[in-house]
Amino acid sequence: MAKKNVEEFLIAGGESQEMRNRYDAIRPMDEFVSTAVADGFDFTAEELEAVLKESGDSFDLIGNPAKRQIWWK
């Protein structure tokens, strides 16, 4: 179930530029995850890391302005 929650979050971000902008501005993973949980997505940092590892994505910010390449479309 947690994997599904992470996947739904990544898809929602892929569909919403506003969401991507908001979350890309959050640097530490613990704050990123706590914001997602407050927004109704139920998962932990460990669960997010596991899904990102499985998909070959990285939480790191890239570019200027900094963006994450984690969002699914």
Secondary structure by P-SEA (a helix, b strand, c coil): caaaaaaaaaaaaaacaaaaaaaaacccaaaaaaaaaaacccccaaaaaaaaaaaccccccccccbbbccccc
